[in-house]
């Protein structure tokens, strides 16, 4: 079964997600921005790390990014019932 490791930043608005994405593109550290801005407290403490998981563990919108889009690229904003996510897949096998 496929497995992947990813990290994310969850915020309330699309505008906030886009602002953070620009900061990342400008060289800001993902982990520091996750700790500062992410509403997902459990992963924010770990720099946005979601750990390793299989398809079907996360929300479908998150799975679609993690298991189908290029790795080591920040994708988003991705809208879910929780808000807007920026998602980076670290590895997938």
C-alpha positions as CSV (number, residue, x, y, z in Angstrom):
1,X,0.0,0.0,0.0
2,X,1.2,3.5,-0.8
3,X,2.5,5.6,2.1
4,X,3.4,9.3,2.2
5,X,4.8,11.8,4.6
6,X,3.6,15.4,4.4
7,X,3.3,18.7,6.2
8,X,0.7,21.4,6.1
9,X,-0.3,24.9,7.3
10,X,-4.0,25.4,8.0
11,X,-5.4,28.9,8.1
12,X,-8.9,30.5,8.0
13,X,-8.8,32.4,4.7
14,X,-7.6,31.9,1.2
15,X,-5.9,35.3,1.3
16,X,-3.9,34.3,4.4
17,X,-2.9,31.0,2.7
18,X,-1.8,32.9,-0.4
19,X,0.2,35.4,1.7
20,X,2.0,32.5,3.5
21,X,2.6,30.8,0.2
22,X,4.3,33.9,-1.1
23,X,6.5,34.0,2.0
24,X,7.5,30.4,1.4
25,X,8.3,31.2,-2.3
26,X,10.5,34.0,-1.0
27,X,12.5,31.5,1.1
28,X,10.8,31.6,4.5
29,X,11.0,28.4,6.5
30,X,7.9,26.1,6.3
31,X,8.3,24.8,9.8
32,X,8.5,28.3,11.4
33,X,5.5,29.6,9.4
34,X,3.5,26.5,10.4
35,X,4.3,27.0,14.1
36,X,3.4,30.7,13.8
37,X,0.2,30.5,11.7
38,X,-1.3,27.0,11.5
39,X,-4.6,26.4,13.2
40,X,-3.9,22.7,13.4
41,X,-2.3,22.7,16.8
42,X,-1.1,19.1,16.9
43,X,0.9,19.5,13.7
44,X,1.9,23.1,14.2
45,X,4.0,22.2,17.2
46,X,5.9,19.8,14.9
47,X,6.4,22.4,12.1
48,X,3.3,21.3,10.2
49,X,4.4,17.6,10.1
50,X,1.5,15.2,9.6
51,X,3.8,12.1,9.8
52,X,3.5,9.1,7.5
53,X,0.1,7.9,6.4
54,X,-1.8,5.8,3.8
55,X,-4.5,7.0,1.4
56,X,-7.9,7.3,3.1
57,X,-6.4,8.5,6.4
58,X,-6.7,12.2,5.7
59,X,-9.5,14.3,4.1
60,X,-10.0,13.5,0.4
61,X,-8.8,16.9,-0.7
62,X,-5.5,16.4,1.3
63,X,-5.1,12.8,-0.1
64,X,-5.5,14.1,-3.6
65,X,-2.6,16.5,-3.2
66,X,-0.3,14.1,-1.2
67,X,-0.8,11.1,-3.4
68,X,-1.2,12.7,-6.8
69,X,0.7,15.9,-7.0
70,X,4.5,16.4,-7.3
71,X,6.5,16.0,-4.1
72,X,8.6,18.7,-2.4
73,X,6.3,21.4,-3.9
74,X,3.9,23.5,-1.8
75,X,0.4,23.1,-3.1
76,X,-2.6,25.2,-2.3
77,X,-4.6,26.9,-1.0
78,X,-6.7,23.7,-0.7
79,X,-10.1,24.3,0.8
80,X,-11.6,21.8,3.3
81,X,-14.2,22.1,6.0
82,X,-11.4,23.2,8.4
83,X,-10.2,26.1,6.3
84,X,-7.4,26.5,3.7
85,X,-4.3,24.3,3.6
86,X,-0.9,24.6,2.1
87,X,0.4,21.1,1.7
88,X,3.9,19.8,0.9
89,X,4.5,16.1,0.4
90,X,8.0,15.2,1.7
91,X,8.1,11.7,0.2
92,X,5.8,9.1,-1.2
93,X,6.3,5.4,-1.9
